[in-house]
């Protein structure tokens, strides 16, 4: 009886990305888009109040997180929420 082997993908440690964004980033972008569309969707300034902030947020996330570790914003937010002095 030999050892049974099964071929697997070599990329098991890579980040899950959609369109160059991590999953929490995609959720934040679509949440922003849906909330702004719910509030300002019927106005004449839909492009200015719905799409431009969402595209700006996506650009900031895409270019601002380049080279940062996985879940950088989640860890940064947890750090900011915690109290300053731990005793």
C-alpha positions as CSV (number, residue, x, y, z in Angstrom):
1,X,0.0,0.0,0.0
2,X,1.5,3.2,-1.1
3,X,0.7,6.7,0.0
4,X,-2.3,8.1,-1.9
5,X,-1.6,11.5,-3.4
6,X,-4.1,14.0,-4.9
7,X,-3.1,17.0,-7.1
8,X,-4.1,20.3,-5.6
9,X,-3.8,23.9,-6.6
10,X,-0.4,25.6,-5.8
11,X,-2.1,28.9,-4.9
12,X,-3.7,27.9,-1.6
13,X,-2.3,30.8,0.3
14,X,-3.3,33.6,-2.0
15,X,-5.9,36.2,-1.1
16,X,-9.4,36.0,-2.4
17,X,-9.8,39.0,-4.6
18,X,-12.7,40.2,-6.8
19,X,-11.8,42.9,-9.4
20,X,-8.5,43.6,-7.4
21,X,-10.4,44.2,-4.1
22,X,-10.6,42.0,-1.0
23,X,-14.0,40.7,-0.1
24,X,-14.6,43.2,2.8
25,X,-13.6,46.0,0.5
26,X,-16.1,44.9,-2.1
27,X,-18.8,44.7,0.5
28,X,-18.0,48.2,1.7
29,X,-18.1,49.6,-1.8
30,X,-21.4,48.0,-2.6
31,X,-22.9,48.9,0.7
32,X,-21.9,52.6,0.1
33,X,-23.3,52.4,-3.4
34,X,-26.6,51.0,-2.2
35,X,-27.1,53.4,0.7
36,X,-26.3,56.4,-1.4
37,X,-28.5,55.2,-4.2
38,X,-31.4,54.7,-1.7
39,X,-30.9,58.2,-0.3
40,X,-30.1,60.2,-3.5
41,X,-31.2,57.8,-6.3
42,X,-34.3,59.9,-7.3
43,X,-32.5,63.2,-7.5
44,X,-31.2,64.9,-10.6
45,X,-27.7,64.9,-9.1
46,X,-27.5,61.1,-8.9
47,X,-24.1,61.1,-10.7
48,X,-22.6,63.6,-8.2
49,X,-24.0,62.1,-5.0
50,X,-24.1,58.4,-5.8
51,X,-21.5,57.4,-8.3
52,X,-18.6,59.8,-7.7
53,X,-18.2,59.1,-4.0
54,X,-18.5,55.4,-4.6
55,X,-15.9,55.5,-7.4
56,X,-13.6,57.7,-5.3
57,X,-13.9,55.2,-2.4
58,X,-13.1,52.3,-4.7
59,X,-10.0,54.2,-6.0
60,X,-8.8,55.1,-2.6
61,X,-9.2,51.5,-1.4
62,X,-7.5,50.1,-4.5
63,X,-4.5,52.4,-4.6
64,X,-4.3,53.0,-0.8
65,X,-4.1,49.4,0.1
66,X,-1.5,48.4,-2.5
67,X,1.3,46.6,-0.8
68,X,-0.5,46.3,2.6
69,X,-1.1,43.0,4.3
70,X,-4.4,41.1,4.0
71,X,-7.3,42.6,5.9
72,X,-5.3,45.7,6.7
73,X,-8.4,48.0,7.1
74,X,-10.1,45.5,9.4
75,X,-7.1,45.3,11.7
76,X,-6.7,49.1,11.6
77,X,-10.3,49.6,12.5
78,X,-10.1,47.2,15.4
79,X,-7.0,49.0,16.7
80,X,-8.8,52.4,16.5
81,X,-11.9,51.1,18.3
82,X,-10.0,49.6,21.3
83,X,-9.3,51.8,24.3
84,X,-6.0,53.6,24.4
85,X,-4.8,52.2,27.8
86,X,-5.1,48.6,28.6
87,X,-4.5,47.7,32.2
